[in-house]
Amino acid sequence: FSPAALRLLEAYAWPGNIRELQNIVQFALMKCRTETVEVADLPPYLQEQTAGGRGAENGEGDSLVSCRKKFTPEQVLDAIRRTGGNKLAAARELGISRATLYRFLEKMMT
């Protein structure tokens, strides 16, 4: 992990349990293309906390429209699988609210 990525992880409030940390590390390792995990390799909601953005950690996720533009159904389902079916953790990993995730899944089924 780069120093900036570590600072970001240390600054995070960690509302989830140890599985959230495991999911973030797995996400970063899958996304990372070098030997060092950078901030860009971390989930969007962690990156947004440094930019002063509105992230899922405070319950203010993206709209359904922007979510559909950002993610394919496969990406969303992969996040749910990686989190063991925990939709709140999957939403956090994706940087969206849980409500947006549910609306996305509902729209996928129709």
CNS distance restraints for C-alpha pairs under 8 A (distance, minus, plus):
assign (resid   1 and name CA) (resid   5 and name CA) 5.96 0.50 0.50
assign (resid   1 and name CA) (resid   6 and name CA) 6.13 0.50 0.50
assign (resid   1 and name CA) (resid  36 and name CA) 5.20 0.50 0.50
assign (resid   1 and name CA) (resid  37 and name CA) 4.45 0.50 0.50
assign (resid   1 and name CA) (resid  38 and name CA) 6.31 0.50 0.50
assign (resid   2 and name CA) (resid   6 and name CA) 6.23 0.50 0.50
assign (resid   2 and name CA) (resid  36 and name CA) 6.03 0.50 0.50
assign (resid   2 and name CA) (resid  37 and name CA) 5.90 0.50 0.50
assign (resid   2 and name CA) (resid  38 and name CA) 5.48 0.50 0.50
assign (resid   2 and name CA) (resid  39 and name CA) 7.67 0.50 0.50
assign (resid   3 and name CA) (resid   7 and name CA) 6.17 0.50 0.50
assign (resid   4 and name CA) (resid   8 and name CA) 6.26 0.50 0.50
assign (resid   4 and name CA) (resid  38 and name CA) 7.19 0.50 0.50
assign (resid   4 and name CA) (resid  39 and name CA) 6.48 0.50 0.50
assign (resid   5 and name CA) (resid   9 and name CA) 6.28 0.50 0.50
assign (resid   5 and name CA) (resid  37 and name CA) 7.01 0.50 0.50
assign (resid   5 and name CA) (resid  38 and name CA) 5.47 0.50 0.50
assign (resid   5 and name CA) (resid  39 and name CA) 4.67 0.50 0.50
assign (resid   5 and name CA) (resid  42 and name CA) 7.69 0.50 0.50
assign (resid   6 and name CA) (resid  10 and name CA) 6.07 0.50 0.50
assign (resid   7 and name CA) (resid  11 and name CA) 6.08 0.50 0.50
assign (resid   8 and name CA) (resid  12 and name CA) 6.33 0.50 0.50
assign (resid   8 and name CA) (resid  39 and name CA) 7.60 0.50 0.50
assign (resid   8 and name CA) (resid  46 and name CA) 7.14 0.50 0.50
assign (resid   8 and name CA) (resid  47 and name CA) 7.72 0.50 0.50
assign (resid   8 and name CA) (resid  50 and name CA) 7.32 0.50 0.50
assign (resid   9 and name CA) (resid  46 and name CA) 7.76 0.50 0.50
assign (resid  12 and name CA) (resid  46 and name CA) 7.35 0.50 0.50
assign (resid  14 and name CA) (resid  20 and name CA) 7.80 0.50 0.50
assign (resid  16 and name CA) (resid  20 and name CA) 5.50 0.50 0.50
assign (resid  16 and name CA) (resid  21 and name CA) 7.98 0.50 0.50
assign (resid  16 and name CA) (resid  89 and name CA) 7.65 0.50 0.50
assign (resid  17 and name CA) (resid  21 and name CA) 7.30 0.50 0.50
assign (resid  18 and name CA) (resid  22 and name CA) 6.31 0.50 0.50
assign (resid  19 and name CA) (resid  23 and name CA) 5.98 0.50 0.50
assign (resid  19 and name CA) (resid  83 and name CA) 7.60 0.50 0.50
assign (resid  20 and name CA) (resid  24 and name CA) 6.16 0.50 0.50
assign (resid  20 and name CA) (resid  83 and name CA) 7.94 0.50 0.50
assign (resid  20 and name CA) (resid  89 and name CA) 6.55 0.50 0.50
assign (resid  21 and name CA) (resid  25 and name CA) 6.18 0.50 0.50
assign (resid  22 and name CA) (resid  26 and name CA) 6.11 0.50 0.50
assign (resid  23 and name CA) (resid  27 and name CA) 5.98 0.50 0.50
assign (resid  23 and name CA) (resid  82 and name CA) 6.79 0.50 0.50
assign (resid  23 and name CA) (resid  83 and name CA) 6.42 0.50 0.50
assign (resid  23 and name CA) (resid  93 and name CA) 7.69 0.50 0.50
assign (resid  24 and name CA) (resid  28 and name CA) 6.08 0.50 0.50
assign (resid  24 and name CA) (resid  42 and name CA) 6.85 0.50 0.50
assign (resid  24 and name CA) (resid  43 and name CA) 6.80 0.50 0.50
assign (resid  24 and name CA) (resid  93 and name CA) 7.02 0.50 0.50
assign (resid  25 and name CA) (resid  29 and name CA) 6.09 0.50 0.50
assign (resid  25 and name CA) (resid  42 and name CA) 7.99 0.50 0.50
assign (resid  26 and name CA) (resid  30 and name CA) 6.15 0.50 0.50
assign (resid  27 and name CA) (resid  31 and name CA) 6.21 0.50 0.50
assign (resid  27 and name CA) (resid  41 and name CA) 7.72 0.50 0.50
assign (resid  27 and name CA) (resid  42 and name CA) 6.97 0.50 0.50
assign (resid  27 and name CA) (resid  43 and name CA) 7.06 0.50 0.50
assign (resid  28 and name CA) (resid  32 and name CA) 5.77 0.50 0.50
assign (resid  28 and name CA) (resid  37 and name CA) 6.55 0.50 0.50
assign (resid  28 and name CA) (resid  41 and name CA) 4.93 0.50 0.50
assign (resid  28 and name CA) (resid  42 and name CA) 5.11 0.50 0.50
assign (resid  28 and name CA) (resid  43 and name CA) 7.25 0.50 0.50
assign (resid  29 and name CA) (resid  37 and name CA) 7.06 0.50 0.50
assign (resid  29 and name CA) (resid  41 and name CA) 7.66 0.50 0.50
assign (resid  31 and name CA) (resid  41 and name CA) 5.60 0.50 0.50
assign (resid  32 and name CA) (resid  36 and name CA) 7.41 0.50 0.50
assign (resid  32 and name CA) (resid  37 and name CA) 5.84 0.50 0.50
assign (resid  32 and name CA) (resid  38 and name CA) 7.55 0.50 0.50
assign (resid  32 and name CA) (resid  41 and name CA) 5.52 0.50 0.50
assign (resid  37 and name CA) (resid  41 and name CA) 6.05 0.50 0.50
assign (resid  37 and name CA) (resid  42 and name CA) 7.83 0.50 0.50
assign (resid  38 and name CA) (resid  42 and name CA) 7.13 0.50 0.50
assign (resid  39 and name CA) (resid  47 and name CA) 6.63 0.50 0.50
assign (resid  40 and name CA) (resid  47 and name CA) 7.21 0.50 0.50
assign (resid  42 and name CA) (resid  46 and name CA) 6.57 0.50 0.50
assign (resid  42 and name CA) (resid  47 and name CA) 6.74 0.50 0.50
assign (resid  43 and name CA) (resid  47 and name CA) 6.66 0.50 0.50
assign (resid  43 and name CA) (resid  93 and name CA) 5.46 0.50 0.50
assign (resid  43 and name CA) (resid  94 and name CA) 6.43 0.50 0.50
assign (resid  43 and name CA) (resid  95 and name CA) 6.78 0.50 0.50
assign (resid  44 and name CA) (resid  48 and name CA) 6.08 0.50 0.50
assign (resid  44 and name CA) (resid  55 and name CA) 7.98 0.50 0.50
assign (resid  44 and name CA) (resid  93 and name CA) 7.22 0.50 0.50
assign (resid  44 and name CA) (resid  94 and name CA) 6.45 0.50 0.50
assign (resid  44 and name CA) (resid  95 and name CA) 5.15 0.50 0.50
assign (resid  45 and name CA) (resid  49 and name CA) 6.53 0.50 0.50
assign (resid  45 and name CA) (resid  55 and name CA) 4.94 0.50 0.50
assign (resid  45 and name CA) (resid  56 and name CA) 6.10 0.50 0.50
assign (resid  45 and name CA) (resid  57 and name CA) 7.06 0.50 0.50
assign (resid  45 and name CA) (resid  92 and name CA) 6.50 0.50 0.50
assign (resid  45 and name CA) (resid  93 and name CA) 6.90 0.50 0.50
assign (resid  45 and name CA) (resid  94 and name CA) 7.06 0.50 0.50
assign (resid  45 and name CA) (resid  95 and name CA) 4.24 0.50 0.50
assign (resid  45 and name CA) (resid  96 and name CA) 7.54 0.50 0.50
assign (resid  46 and name CA) (resid  50 and name CA) 7.33 0.50 0.50
assign (resid  46 and name CA) (resid  55 and name CA) 7.70 0.50 0.50
assign (resid  46 and name CA) (resid  95 and name CA) 7.85 0.50 0.50
assign (resid  47 and name CA) (resid  51 and name CA) 6.77 0.50 0.50
assign (resid  48 and name CA) (resid  52 and name CA) 6.04 0.50 0.50
assign (resid  48 and name CA) (resid  53 and name CA) 4.67 0.50 0.50
assign (resid  48 and name CA) (resid  54 and name CA) 6.59 0.50 0.50
assign (resid  48 and name CA) (resid  55 and name CA) 6.05 0.50 0.50
assign (resid  49 and name CA) (resid  53 and name CA) 5.77 0.50 0.50
assign (resid  49 and name CA) (resid  54 and name CA) 7.25 0.50 0.50
assign (resid  49 and name CA) (resid  55 and name CA) 6.73 0.50 0.50
assign (resid  54 and name CA) (resid  58 and name CA) 7.35 0.50 0.50
assign (resid  54 and name CA) (resid  60 and name CA) 6.00 0.50 0.50
assign (resid  54 and name CA) (resid  61 and name CA) 6.96 0.50 0.50
assign (resid  55 and name CA) (resid  59 and name CA) 7.02 0.50 0.50
assign (resid  55 and name CA) (resid  60 and name CA) 5.78 0.50 0.50
assign (resid  55 and name CA) (resid  61 and name CA) 5.63 0.50 0.50
assign (resid  55 and name CA) (resid  95 and name CA) 5.99 0.50 0.50
assign (resid  55 and name CA) (resid  96 and name CA) 6.82 0.50 0.50
assign (resid  55 and name CA) (resid  97 and name CA) 7.92 0.50 0.50
assign (resid  56 and name CA) (resid  60 and name CA) 5.30 0.50 0.50
assign (resid  56 and name CA) (resid  61 and name CA) 4.74 0.50 0.50
assign (resid  56 and name CA) (resid  91 and name CA) 7.24 0.50 0.50
assign (resid  56 and name CA) (resid  92 and name CA) 5.55 0.50 0.50
assign (resid  56 and name CA) (resid  95 and name CA) 5.38 0.50 0.50
assign (resid  56 and name CA) (resid  96 and name CA) 5.03 0.50 0.50
assign (resid  56 and name CA) (resid  97 and name CA) 4.92 0.50 0.50
assign (resid  56 and name CA) (resid  98 and name CA) 7.88 0.50 0.50
assign (resid  57 and name CA) (resid  92 and name CA) 6.71 0.50 0.50
assign (resid  59 and name CA) (resid  97 and name CA) 5.65 0.50 0.50
assign (resid  59 and name CA) (resid  98 and name CA) 7.85 0.50 0.50
assign (resid  60 and name CA) (resid  96 and name CA) 7.38 0.50 0.50
assign (resid  60 and name CA) (resid  97 and name CA) 5.98 0.50 0.50
assign (resid  61 and name CA) (resid  95 and name CA) 6.57 0.50 0.50
assign (resid  61 and name CA) (resid  96 and name CA) 3.99 0.50 0.50
assign (resid  61 and name CA) (resid  97 and name CA) 4.03 0.50 0.50
assign (resid  61 and name CA) (resid  98 and name CA) 7.77 0.50 0.50
assign (resid  61 and name CA) (resid 100 and name CA) 6.91 0.50 0.50
assign (resid  62 and name CA) (resid  66 and name CA) 6.26 0.50 0.50
assign (resid  62 and name CA) (resid  67 and name CA) 6.18 0.50 0.50
assign (resid  62 and name CA) (resid  95 and name CA) 7.65 0.50 0.50
assign (resid  62 and name CA) (resid  96 and name CA) 5.25 0.50 0.50
assign (resid  62 and name CA) (resid  97 and name CA) 6.73 0.50 0.50
assign (resid  62 and name CA) (resid 100 and name CA) 6.93 0.50 0.50
assign (resid  63 and name CA) (resid  67 and name CA) 6.10 0.50 0.50
assign (resid  63 and name CA) (resid 100 and name CA) 6.41 0.50 0.50
assign (resid  64 and name CA) (resid  68 and name CA) 6.12 0.50 0.50
assign (resid  64 and name CA) (resid 100 and name CA) 5.66 0.50 0.50
assign (resid  64 and name CA) (resid 101 and name CA) 7.96 0.50 0.50
assign (resid  64 and name CA) (resid 103 and name CA) 6.80 0.50 0.50
assign (resid  64 and name CA) (resid 104 and name CA) 6.30 0.50 0.50
assign (resid  65 and name CA) (resid  69 and name CA) 6.45 0.50 0.50
assign (resid  66 and name CA) (resid  70 and name CA) 6.18 0.50 0.50
assign (resid  67 and name CA) (resid  71 and name CA) 6.00 0.50 0.50
assign (resid  67 and name CA) (resid  96 and name CA) 7.54 0.50 0.50
assign (resid  67 and name CA) (resid 100 and name CA) 7.69 0.50 0.50
assign (resid  67 and name CA) (resid 104 and name CA) 7.57 0.50 0.50
assign (resid  68 and name CA) (resid  72 and name CA) 6.87 0.50 0.50
assign (resid  68 and name CA) (resid 104 and name CA) 7.27 0.50 0.50
assign (resid  71 and name CA) (resid  75 and name CA) 5.98 0.50 0.50
assign (resid  71 and name CA) (resid  76 and name CA) 6.64 0.50 0.50
assign (resid  72 and name CA) (resid  76 and name CA) 6.54 0.50 0.50
assign (resid  73 and name CA) (resid  77 and name CA) 6.15 0.50 0.50
assign (resid  73 and name CA) (resid 108 and name CA) 7.24 0.50 0.50
assign (resid  74 and name CA) (resid  78 and name CA) 5.99 0.50 0.50
assign (resid  75 and name CA) (resid  79 and name CA) 6.27 0.50 0.50
assign (resid  76 and name CA) (resid  80 and name CA) 6.41 0.50 0.50
assign (resid  76 and name CA) (resid  90 and name CA) 7.76 0.50 0.50
assign (resid  76 and name CA) (resid  94 and name CA) 7.66 0.50 0.50
assign (resid  77 and name CA) (resid  81 and name CA) 6.19 0.50 0.50
assign (resid  78 and name CA) (resid  82 and name CA) 6.07 0.50 0.50
assign (resid  79 and name CA) (resid  83 and name CA) 6.27 0.50 0.50
assign (resid  79 and name CA) (resid  90 and name CA) 5.17 0.50 0.50
assign (resid  79 and name CA) (resid  91 and name CA) 7.99 0.50 0.50
assign (resid  79 and name CA) (resid  93 and name CA) 7.09 0.50 0.50
assign (resid  79 and name CA) (resid  94 and name CA) 7.31 0.50 0.50
assign (resid  80 and name CA) (resid  84 and name CA) 6.38 0.50 0.50
assign (resid  80 and name CA) (resid  85 and name CA) 5.01 0.50 0.50
assign (resid  80 and name CA) (resid  86 and name CA) 6.33 0.50 0.50
assign (resid  80 and name CA) (resid  87 and name CA) 6.08 0.50 0.50
assign (resid  80 and name CA) (resid  89 and name CA) 7.92 0.50 0.50
assign (resid  80 and name CA) (resid  90 and name CA) 5.13 0.50 0.50
assign (resid  81 and name CA) (resid  85 and name CA) 5.62 0.50 0.50
assign (resid  82 and name CA) (resid  90 and name CA) 7.73 0.50 0.50
assign (resid  83 and name CA) (resid  87 and name CA) 7.52 0.50 0.50
assign (resid  83 and name CA) (resid  89 and name CA) 6.21 0.50 0.50
assign (resid  83 and name CA) (resid  90 and name CA) 5.92 0.50 0.50
assign (resid  85 and name CA) (resid  90 and name CA) 7.84 0.50 0.50
assign (resid  86 and name CA) (resid  90 and name CA) 6.20 0.50 0.50
assign (resid  87 and name CA) (resid  91 and name CA) 5.97 0.50 0.50
assign (resid  87 and name CA) (resid  98 and name CA) 6.78 0.50 0.50
assign (resid  87 and name CA) (resid 101 and name CA) 7.56 0.50 0.50
assign (resid  88 and name CA) (resid  92 and name CA) 6.24 0.50 0.50
assign (resid  88 and name CA) (resid  97 and name CA) 7.80 0.50 0.50
assign (resid  88 and name CA) (resid  98 and name CA) 5.46 0.50 0.50
assign (resid  89 and name CA) (resid  93 and name CA) 6.10 0.50 0.50
assign (resid  90 and name CA) (resid  94 and name CA) 6.19 0.50 0.50
assign (resid  91 and name CA) (resid  95 and name CA) 6.00 0.50 0.50
assign (resid  91 and name CA) (resid  96 and name CA) 5.12 0.50 0.50
assign (resid  91 and name CA) (resid  97 and name CA) 5.70 0.50 0.50
assign (resid  91 and name CA) (resid  98 and name CA) 5.37 0.50 0.50
assign (resid  91 and name CA) (resid 101 and name CA) 6.05 0.50 0.50
assign (resid  92 and name CA) (resid  96 and name CA) 5.99 0.50 0.50
assign (resid  92 and name CA) (resid  97 and name CA) 6.91 0.50 0.50
assign (resid  92 and name CA) (resid  98 and name CA) 7.74 0.50 0.50
assign (resid  96 and name CA) (resid 100 and name CA) 6.38 0.50 0.50
assign (resid  96 and name CA) (resid 101 and name CA) 6.86 0.50 0.50
assign (resid  97 and name CA) (resid 101 and name CA) 6.38 0.50 0.50
assign (resid  98 and name CA) (resid 102 and name CA) 6.26 0.50 0.50
assign (resid  99 and name CA) (resid 103 and name CA) 6.22 0.50 0.50
assign (resid 100 and name CA) (resid 104 and name CA) 6.02 0.50 0.50
assign (resid 101 and name CA) (resid 105 and name CA) 6.17 0.50 0.50
assign (resid 102 and name CA) (resid 106 and name CA) 6.06 0.50 0.50
assign (resid 103 and name CA) (resid 107 and name CA) 6.08 0.50 0.50
assign (resid 104 and name CA) (resid 108 and name CA) 6.18 0.50 0.50
assign (resid 105 and name CA) (resid 109 and name CA) 6.44 0.50 0.50
assign (resid 106 and name CA) (resid 110 and name CA) 6.71 0.50 0.50
